């Protein structure tokens, strides 16, 4: 046995009596959302009990369900979610294929491919952090270089289905 002495405290659900018992900020964060996660209590009631906004509680619960206990700690991965490597690669490849893309257009195309739309600032950060490919490539040849009219139209339809804007397709 370790010889540690734990403070004896009466079991309670009263928030005001719980606050002085917390030794770590993570304990308080967990206790704030515990009734919501475990028992499905009302967010509105818990908001009034702990003095936090309903929106904050919803956000914390969603984050806890997605990341687990890590969401309670102040770590770099808990602070800022990283985009998966496939998303990062798509962003860089899109910029290499058509340099005139703006950040919102690329975010929309990523949404079409992955069902998750990154913020335009995140797209800009990825472009600053990731190395660009040495060889430029294109998904399709330029429109006027495609001989078969049917193939030209199919290229346009495919690009549109992938989330490209009319202006980007024309470019």
N, C-alpha and C positions, 0 to 999 in steps of 0.2 A: 504494500500500500504506500502511496506517495506522501502521506502526512499532510496534504493540503487541507485547509479548513475552508469549507464553503459556508457562506453566510446563510443562516436559516431565515427563510422568509415564508410568509403565509401565501398559499396559492391564491391568485387573484386574476381577474380579467380587467380590473380597473386600470385604465391607462395611466392615470395620475400616480397610482401606487407602483406601477411597473417602471416608470421612467428612472427613478433613482437606483434601481437594481441593475440597470444595463452598464456593463463595463466597457463595451465596445460599440462603436457606431453601427457596425453590421448587425448587432443584436437588435438594436432599435429598428433598423430597416426591416429586418425579418419579422419582428413582432408587429410592425405596422401592417404588413400584408398577410400575415399568417392566417387570420380568420377568413380572409377572402380566398386564399389559395386552398386551404384545407377544407373549410366548411361551406364555402360559397355564400358567405354573409353579404349583406347589402353594402355596396360601395358608399352609398350616400350616408348610411349610418356610421360606417367606419370613418368616413371623412370628418364627420362632426366630432367623433370621439378623439381622434388623434390630431385634429387641427390641420389637416392637409387637404388640398383640393382633390375633388373627385378625379379630375383628369390626371393628376400626378399618380394617384393610386392605380388607375387603370393602366397607365404607362408602366409602373413598377411591376404590376402583376403580369402584364404581357411579357415584359423583359425577363421576369423570373421564370415564366413558363418556357421561354425560348432558351435562356442561358443557364438556368438553374441557380445554384448558390453563388456562382461566379458573379452574377449580376449584383450581388450585395457588396462586393469588394471593389475598392477603388483601384482597379488594375487597368493597364493600357488597353487590354482587349475588352474589358467591360466598358471603358470610356468610349472607344471608337471601334465600331465594327469594321473589319476589313472586307473588302469585296473578294469573292472567290477568284482564284487565278483565271478561270475561264472567262469571267466577266472582264477582268482587267485586260486579258489578251484581246478580247473582242473590241474593247475601246481603242486600244493601240492599233489594232489591225484596221479598224474603220478609219481612223485618222490617217493611216498610211495609204489606204486605198483612195480616199477622197479628202484631201487636206482642207477643203472649204467647209467641212461640217462644223456647225457650232456645237457647243457643249450640250444644249438642250436636245438637239437632234440626235446626238449620240446616246443620250440618256433614254430617249424614246425607243431607239432601236434596241438597246439593251433590255428594256422592258418587254418588247415584243419577243425577244429570244428567251428571256429567263423569267418573266413574270414579276420582276422586281425592278423598280425604277430608281436608280441612284440619283442623288442630288447633282445638279450641274457642277457644283463646286467639287464634289467627289470625283467627277469625270475629269475636271481640270487637274486635280491633284494626282490622279493616276497618270495622266499624260506627262506631268512633270517628273514623276518618280520612275516610270517604266522606260526601258530603252526601246527605241524605235527600230523596226526591222531595217536591215541594210538594203534589201531588195524590195522595191515597190512592186506590188502585184494588184491585179484587178479581178474581181469576181466574174465580170463579163468584159468582153472586148468593147471598145467604144461603139456606140450605136451605128455609125456610118460604116464601120468595118465588119459588121455582121452581115453576111450575104443574104441569108434566108429571112424574108419578111416575118415569117411566123416566129422565128427565133428572136428577132428584135423585139417583137411584142411580148414574148414570154419573158425576156430579160427585164422589161419594164414592170410586168406584173409581179415577177419574183421579188424585185427590189422593193416594190410598194408593199408586198406582203411581209417583207422583213422590217418594215417600219420606215423606209426612206421617204423623205418628203419629195414633192413634185419638183421643187427647185433643185434638190440634190440629184435626183434622177436625171434631170435635164443637163446638169453639169457634168 
